[in-house]
């Protein structure tokens, strides 16, 4: 039995690389479509309670 030639070994590797590229592209498209449906994910929110209080105080109208 003789070992496979370089051409025979290269074909499955090319096929696997092509499949991985298509999979990554499909997952990127899926992530994009999910992200554009949920814009509230991208709002900046305060992390701590103190930051939330300062943010709330800055947004409240002044009582003069």
Secondary structure, DSSP 8 states (H G I E B T S, - for coil): -----HHHHHHHHHHHHHHHHHHHHHHHHHHHHHHHH-GGGG----SSHHHHHHHHHHHS----
